[in-house]
Amino acid sequence: MSRRTKLSTRILVSQVAILFVTMCLGFGLYATLTADQLDQQYQQRALSIAQSVAAMPEVSQALLAGDVRPASTVQALASRVQQSTGARFIVVINTSGVRLTHPMASLIGQRISEPIHVLNGQPFTDVDPGTLGPSADGFAPVFGPDGRVIGEVSAGIQEKQVSGALWHELPLIALYTVLALLFGAIAALLLARRLKRTTFGLELHEIARLLQEREAMLHGVREGVITFDPDGNITLINDEARRLIGLRADAIGHRLDELLPAGRLREVLAGEPAGPDQLVITDEHSLVVNRMAVNLTGRALGAVVTLRDRTEVDELMRELTSTRGLTDALRAQQHEFANHMHTVSGLLELGRSDEALSFIAETTGASGRFAESVGARIGHPVIAALILAKSTMASERDVTLLLSELSHVPSALLGPQITQGIVTILGNLIDNAIDAAALGPDPAHVTVRIVHADDELTIRVSDTGPGIPEGASLSIFREGFSTKQNVAGAGRGIGLALVRRVTDRMGGRITVTDGPGPVFMVVLPMPSPVGAS
């Protein structure tokens, strides 16, 4: 077709050609499938006739008696059934292959040329050329009184009946094919005219040039934008993209594997895995990545990748979630405190001062003892405060936070960065454990153990929740993966990814167990604390 051919003509001719080829292929395929289906139907029909005859007592009696006379009772029975069912033949055969019945009397008493199919006691179907012409056959075993196979009944339906049924179906199929082709041609014509109006009369080369210019522009200058050619080479990158993923200035013309180390960032930028809003966490940013393939007139032109920085949004969401949880816990404590005060007031009005003092001691003792326990075992104030805050949040959700008696953290750790990393790991693990325990059986509790020994800090968090799905112990650390209900704006699939990233950055390792009651364990290399002897 000439390059000067109009757009509407190209579309119409192409669509009609595609429809014609498709409908012809569909017609042939449908005819073949229909023929196979009819063969199977007639084979099952023949098998049903054979099984009905095999179940008649006259057949088994004739086989046991070895009656091979043309005028035998079983021959007459087979002839009647053949006429009533429209079968081409009904043949009774003993285990030696000798016919007891046959539409051609001269073949009675003679052996068959093919093997007996039902000696194993199972029915059998086939299409057989046969002595009377091609037929759809069914073979049924005949059992003796002792349950042994004593013969075979074969019934056949002439293949002409199958072909006749197929030819009866084909005109309707052909009519449908022609109507579909006509409808497709009309639709293609209307589509071509509509596209012509929509494109303001532009032809293909003009549309291609305009679209290439449009795709070359940066969409949303506040987002990072990277474009790739069909070979995967970078053709365009803006300043925001360079800042977010740290690509060098001469990145244009290079492939991703030449610029970035192996990892999730490179895989997502390359389109693996595919899908919208892929979450990627780098050392400095939390990114949402979208990759869109660019195709023009059926020709792949490459892809466009956009990157949105949601680091601040994620941090604000986590802070908001923590603040909201703490606020709800404080509100609940306020109501609980008011109830306690009303109880104390009532006891005092009744003159029961001893009972009032005992009640006050009981209600304040548990929380005080837990705070003292945390302070005694966790010398670092930031980590101790985190555990106490998480304990308050857990109690609001009817979850008990337990600190293992083996826990021990000195009062000083190396630098604020190490402390911040530990807080990130511990906080996310406890949050996930509380969420999981709240969904598990009662009583729900989370157990935390933090031990600093032998230049290592070991963080162990377990819960009574339903646990990690079987085989998902590696996937849970991938950005965007979450077993929790997806809530818009909730930032699901970030916590454990941050734990993994911070653990790797600090040179540590993390393990998790599958199944109910999961155990997360993080081991971090930790030099002796500041001021330690």
C-alpha positions in Angstrom: 0.0 0.0 0.0 1.4 3.4 -1.0 2.7 5.8 1.7 0.4 8.4 0.1 -2.7 6.3 0.7 -5.2 8.1 2.9 -5.5 7.1 6.6 -9.2 6.1 6.3 -8.4 3.8 3.3 -5.5 2.1 5.1 -7.6 1.5 8.2 -10.6 0.1 6.2 -8.4 -2.2 4.0 -6.4 -3.5 7.0 -9.4 -4.1 9.2 -11.3 -6.0 6.4 -8.3 -8.1 5.6 -7.8 -9.0 9.3 -11.5 -9.8 9.7 -11.5 -12.0 6.6 -8.5 -14.0 7.7 -9.7 -14.3 11.2 -13.2 -15.4 10.3 -11.9 -17.9 7.8 -9.6 -19.4 10.5 -12.4 -19.3 13.0 -14.8 -21.0 10.5 -12.3 -23.8 9.9 -11.5 -24.2 13.6 -15.1 -24.3 14.6 -15.9 -26.9 11.8 -13.1 -29.1 13.0 -14.1 -28.8 16.7 -17.7 -29.5 15.8 -16.7 -32.6 13.8 -14.7 -33.9 16.8 -17.5 -33.1 19.2 -20.0 -34.9 17.0 -17.7 -37.9 16.7 -17.5 -38.1 20.5 -21.2 -37.7 20.9 -21.9 -40.6 18.4 -19.2 -42.7 20.0 -20.9 -42.3 23.4 -24.3 -43.1 21.9 -22.8 -46.2 20.4 -21.3 -47.1 23.7 -24.6 -46.7 25.5 -26.3 -49.1 23.0 -23.4 -51.6 23.5 -23.7 -51.4 27.2 -27.4 -51.9 27.1 -27.1 -55.0 25.0 -24.2 -56.3 27.1 -26.4 -56.1 30.2 -29.1 -58.4 28.7 -29.1 -61.9 30.2 -29.7 -63.4 26.7 -26.3 -62.2 25.6 -24.3 -63.7 28.5 -26.3 -67.0 28.2 -25.4 -67.2 24.4 -21.7 -66.5 25.2 -21.6 -69.1 27.9 -23.4 -71.6 25.6 -21.2 -70.7 22.5 -24.3 -70.3 20.3 -22.9 -69.2 16.9 -25.9 -70.1 14.8 -27.1 -67.4 12.3 -30.7 -68.1 13.5 -29.8 -67.9 17.2 -31.8 -66.0 19.8 -29.0 -63.5 20.4 -28.8 -62.7 16.6 -32.5 -61.9 16.6 -32.1 -59.8 19.7 -29.2 -57.9 18.1 -31.2 -57.3 14.9 -34.2 -55.9 16.9 -32.0 -53.5 18.9 -30.2 -52.4 15.8 -33.4 -51.5 14.0 -34.9 -49.7 17.1 -31.8 -47.6 17.8 -30.7 -46.9 14.2 -27.3 -48.5 14.8 -25.3 -49.6 11.8 -24.4 -52.9 13.5 -24.4 -54.7 16.8 -21.9 -57.5 17.1 -21.5 -59.9 20.0 -18.0 -61.5 20.3 -16.6 -64.1 22.7 -13.2 -63.8 24.2 -11.7 -65.9 21.4 -12.8 -63.2 18.9 -15.6 -65.3 17.3 -18.7 -63.4 16.2 -22.0 -64.6 17.6 -24.0 -61.8 15.8 -23.5 -59.6 12.8 -25.7 -57.9 10.2 -24.0 -60.0 7.5 -25.0 -63.6 8.5 -22.0 -65.0 6.5 -19.6 -63.4 9.1 -21.3 -65.1 12.1 -18.9 -67.8 13.6 -15.8 -66.1 12.0 -13.1 -64.4 14.0 -12.6 -60.7 14.0 -9.3 -59.3 12.6 -8.8 -56.6 15.3 -8.0 -57.4 19.0 -10.7 -57.4 21.7 -10.7 -54.0 23.4 -12.5 -54.8 26.7 -10.6 -57.7 28.2 -9.6 -55.4 31.0 -13.3 -54.9 31.9 -13.4 -51.2 30.8 -15.5 -49.8 28.0 -13.9 -48.4 24.8 -14.8 -46.0 22.0 -13.2 -45.5 18.6 -13.8 -44.6 14.9 -13.3 -47.8 12.9 -13.2 -48.3 9.1 -15.0 -51.7 9.7 -16.4 -54.2 7.2 -19.5 -52.1 6.7 -17.7 -48.8 6.2 -16.5 -46.1 8.6 -18.5 -45.9 11.9 -18.3 -44.4 15.4 -18.0 -47.5 17.6 -18.6 -48.3 21.2 -17.3 -51.5 22.9 -18.8 -52.8 26.2 -17.6 -55.9 28.2 -20.0 -58.8 29.0 -19.5 -60.3 32.4 -20.2 -63.8 33.5 -21.8 -64.9 36.8 -18.4 -65.0 38.4 -17.5 -61.4 37.3 -15.1 -62.4 34.6 -15.2 -60.9 31.1 -16.8 -63.5 28.8 -17.2 -61.4 25.7 -17.7 -58.1 24.1 -20.6 -56.2 22.5 -19.7 -53.6 19.8 -22.2 -51.2 18.4 -21.5 -48.8 15.6 -23.2 -45.8 14.1 -22.5 -45.1 10.5 -20.1 -42.2 9.9 -22.5 -40.8 7.3 -24.8 -39.9 10.1 -22.0 -37.9 11.8 -21.1 -36.2 8.5 -24.8 -35.4 7.9 -25.1 -33.8 11.3 -21.9 -31.7 10.6 -23.2 -30.5 7.2 -26.5 -29.6 9.0 -24.5 -27.3 11.3 -22.1 -25.7 8.7 -24.7 -23.4 7.0 -25.5 -21.7 10.3 -21.8 -21.3 11.0 -21.2 -19.9 7.5 -24.0 -17.5 7.9 -22.6 -16.3 11.2 -19.2 -15.8 9.6 -20.5 -13.7 6.7 -22.6 -11.6 9.1 -19.7 -11.0 11.4 -17.4 -10.1 8.4 -20.1 -7.6 7.1 -20.5 -6.1 10.6 -16.7 -5.8 11.0 -16.4 -4.1 7.6 -19.1 -1.5 8.4 -17.5 -0.9 11.9 -14.1 -0.4 10.3 -15.5 2.1 7.8 -17.2 4.1 10.6 -14.0 3.9 12.7 -11.9 5.2 9.8 -14.2 8.1 9.3 -14.3 8.9 13.0 -10.5 8.8 13.3 -10.2 11.1 10.3 -12.4 13.7 12.0 -10.8 13.3 15.3 -7.3 13.8 13.9 -8.4 17.0 12.0 -7.5 15.4 8.7 -3.9 14.6 9.6 -2.2 11.7 7.8 -0.1 9.0 9.4 3.3 10.7 9.0 1.9 14.0 10.4 0.4 12.2 13.4 3.7 10.4 14.1 5.7 13.6 14.0 3.3 15.4 16.3 3.2 12.5 18.8 7.0 12.1 18.8 7.3 15.8 19.7 4.7 15.5 22.4 6.4 12.5 24.0 9.7 14.3 23.9 8.3 17.0 26.2 8.6 16.6 29.9 5.2 15.9 31.5 4.9 17.3 35.0 8.2 19.1 35.6 7.8 18.4 39.3 8.2 14.7 38.7 11.3 12.8 37.6 11.0 11.8 33.9 13.2 9.3 32.1 12.6 8.1 28.5 14.1 5.0 26.9 14.4 3.9 23.3 13.4 0.4 22.2 16.9 -1.0 23.0 16.7 0.3 26.6 19.1 3.2 26.2 18.2 6.4 28.1 17.2 9.2 25.7 16.0 11.8 28.1 16.3 12.5 31.8 15.4 15.7 33.7 17.1 17.2 36.7 14.5 15.9 39.2 15.1 12.3 38.1 18.9 12.8 38.4 18.4 14.0 42.0 16.0 11.2 43.0 18.1 8.2 41.8 21.5 9.7 41.5 22.3 9.2 37.8 25.4 10.9 36.5 25.3 13.8 34.1 26.3 11.7 31.0 23.6 9.1 31.6 21.9 9.7 28.2 22.8 7.0 25.7 23.6 4.4 28.4 21.6 1.4 29.6 20.4 1.0 33.1 22.8 -1.9 33.9 25.7 0.5 33.1 24.5 3.1 35.5 22.7 1.4 38.5 23.7 -1.6 40.6 21.4 -4.7 40.5 18.4 -4.3 42.7 14.7 -3.4 42.8 15.3 0.1 41.6 16.9 -1.1 38.3 14.3 -3.8 37.9 11.3 -1.4 38.3 12.9 1.2 35.9 13.3 -1.6 33.4 9.7 -2.7 33.7 10.2 -5.8 35.8 7.8 -6.2 37.6 5.3 -4.4 35.4 2.3 -2.5 36.8 1.4 1.0 38.0 2.6 2.8 41.1 5.6 0.5 41.9 7.0 1.4 45.3 10.8 1.7 45.5 12.8 2.7 48.6 16.3 4.0 48.2 18.8 5.1 50.8 17.3 8.6 50.8 13.9 8.5 49.1 10.7 6.7 48.9 9.6 6.7 45.3 6.5 5.8 43.3 7.6 4.6 39.8 5.4 4.3 36.7 6.6 3.0 33.4 4.6 3.4 30.2 5.5 1.8 26.9 5.3 4.1 23.9 4.0 2.6 20.7 3.1 4.4 17.5 1.3 2.8 14.6 2.3 -0.6 15.9 5.9 0.3 16.3 7.6 0.3 19.7 9.3 3.6 20.4 10.5 2.9 23.9 9.1 3.8 27.2 8.6 6.7 29.6 9.2 6.4 33.3 7.9 8.9 35.9 9.2 9.1 39.5 7.3 10.8 42.3 9.0 11.5 45.6 6.8 10.6 48.5 9.4 10.5 51.2 7.9 13.3 53.2 4.4 12.0 52.7 5.4 8.6 54.0 7.2 10.1 57.0 4.2 12.3 57.8 1.8 9.4 57.4 3.9 7.3 59.8 4.1 10.2 62.3 0.4 10.8 61.9 -0.4 7.1 62.5 1.8 7.0 65.5 0.4 10.2 66.9 -3.2 9.1 66.3 -2.5 5.8 68.0 -0.9 7.6 71.0 -3.8 10.1 71.1 -6.4 7.3 71.1 -4.4 5.5 73.8 -4.3 8.7 75.9 -8.0 9.3 75.4 -8.7 5.8 76.6 -6.5 6.2 79.6 -8.3 9.5 80.4 -11.6 7.7 80.4 -10.1 4.8 82.4 -8.6 7.3 84.9 -11.9 9.0 85.3 -13.6 5.7 86.0 -11.0 4.9 88.6 -11.4 8.3 90.3 -15.2 7.8 90.4 -14.6 4.4 92.1 -12.2 5.9 94.6 -14.6 8.8 95.3 -17.5 6.4 95.9 -15.4 4.2 98.3 -14.4 7.3 100.2 -18.0 8.5 100.5 -18.9 5.1 101.9 -16.2 5.5 104.4 -14.1 2.6 103.0 -10.8 4.3 102.9 -8.8 1.1 103.2 -10.5 -0.4 100.2 -9.9 2.9 98.3 -6.2 2.7 99.0 -6.0 -0.9 98.0 -7.8 -0.2 94.7 -5.4 2.7 93.9 -2.4 0.4 94.6 -3.8 -2.3 92.3 -4.6 0.0 89.4 -1.3 1.9 89.4 0.9 -1.1 90.3 0.8 -2.9 86.9 1.8 0.1 84.8 4.4 1.3 87.3 6.0 -2.1 87.5 6.2 -2.3 83.7 7.8 1.1 83.4 10.3 0.1 86.2 11.0 -3.1 84.3 11.7 -1.3 81.1 13.9 1.3 82.8 15.9 -1.4 84.6 16.6 -3.4 81.4 16.7 -0.7 78.7 19.2 1.9 79.8 19.0 4.0 76.6 16.2 6.6 77.2 15.1 6.8 73.5 14.6 3.1 73.1 12.9 2.8 76.6 10.5 5.6 75.7 9.7 3.9 72.4 8.8 0.7 74.1 6.6 2.4 76.7 4.8 4.4 74.0 4.2 1.2 72.0 3.0 -0.6 75.1 0.3 2.2 75.5 -0.7 1.8 71.9 -0.9 -1.9 72.2 -3.1 -1.8 75.3 -5.6 0.3 73.4 -6.0 -2.6 70.9 -6.3 -5.2 73.7 -2.7 -6.4 73.0 -0.2 -6.9 75.8 3.4 -5.8 75.1 5.9 -7.9 77.0 9.6 -7.2 77.5 11.7 -10.3 77.9 13.6 -10.6 81.1 16.7 -11.3 79.0 16.6 -7.9 77.5 19.6 -5.7 78.2 20.7 -2.4 76.5 23.3 -0.2 78.0 22.6 3.5 78.7 24.8 4.7 75.8 25.0 3.7 72.2 27.2 4.9 69.4 25.9 8.1 67.9 22.5 9.4 67.0 22.5 7.7 63.5 22.8 4.2 65.1 20.0 5.1 67.6 17.8 6.3 64.8 18.3 3.1 62.9 17.5 1.0 65.9 14.3 3.0 66.5 13.2 2.6 62.9 13.7 -1.2 63.0 12.2 -1.7 66.4 9.3 0.6 65.9 8.2 -0.9 62.6 8.6 -4.5 63.9 6.5 -3.7 67.0 3.8 -1.9 64.9 3.5 -4.9 62.6 3.4 -7.3 65.5 0.6 -5.3 67.2 -1.4 -5.3 64.0 -1.0 -9.0 63.6 -1.6 -9.9 67.3 -4.9 -7.9 67.2 -6.1 -10.2 64.5 -5.1 -13.4 66.3 -6.6 -15.4 69.1 -7.0 -14.1 72.7 -5.0 -13.4 74.8 -3.1 -11.3 72.3 0.5 -10.3 73.2 3.7 -9.2 71.6 7.0 -10.2 73.1 10.1 -8.0 72.6 13.7 -9.0 73.4 16.7 -6.6 72.9 20.1 -7.8 73.9 23.5 -6.1 73.5 26.3 -8.6 73.9 29.5 -9.6 72.1 29.5 -6.5 70.0 26.1 -7.3 68.6 22.6 -6.0 69.2 19.9 -8.6 68.8 16.3 -7.5 68.3 13.7 -10.3 68.6 9.9 -9.5 68.1 7.3 -12.2 68.2 3.5 -12.1 68.3 0.4 -14.4 68.6 -1.0 -13.4 65.3 -1.9 -15.6 62.3 1.7 -15.3 61.0 3.4 -15.1 57.6 1.8 -17.0 54.7 3.7 -20.1 53.7 6.5 -19.2 51.3 6.2 -15.4 51.7 9.1 -14.9 54.2 11.2 -13.3 51.4 8.3 -11.3 49.7 7.3 -9.5 52.9 10.4 -7.3 52.7 9.7 -6.2 49.1 8.4 -2.6 48.7 4.6 -2.5 48.3 4.0 -6.1 49.6 1.5 -6.2 52.4 -0.9 -8.8 53.9 -2.9 -6.0 55.5 -6.1 -4.6 54.0 -5.2 -1.9 51.4 -6.3 1.5 52.7 -5.9 4.5 50.4 -3.0 6.7 51.6 -2.0 4.2 54.3 1.4 3.6 52.9 1.1 -0.2 53.0 4.2 -2.3 52.3 6.7 0.3 53.5 7.5 -0.7 57.1 9.3 -4.0 56.6 11.0 -2.7 53.5 12.5 0.1 55.6 13.5 -2.5 58.2 15.3 -4.5 55.5 17.0 -1.4 54.1 18.1 0.0 57.4 19.4 -3.5 58.5 21.4 -3.9 55.3 22.8 -0.3 55.6 24.0 -1.1 59.2 25.6 -4.3 58.0 23.1 -6.6 59.9 21.0 -9.5 59.0 17.3 -10.3 59.5 15.4 -13.6 59.7 11.7 -14.5 60.0 9.7 -17.7 60.6 6.7 -18.8 58.6 3.3 -19.8 60.0 1.4 -18.7 63.1 3.3 -16.9 65.8 6.0 -15.4 63.6 9.4 -14.4 65.0 11.4 -11.6 63.5 15.0 -11.4 64.5 17.5 -8.7 63.5 21.2 -8.9 64.4 23.2 -5.7 64.1 27.0 -5.4 64.5 27.4 -3.0 67.4 30.8 -1.9 68.9 31.0 -1.4 72.6 28.8 1.5 73.8 30.3 4.8 74.6 31.7 5.0 78.1 31.9 1.2 78.5 35.0 -0.2 80.1 
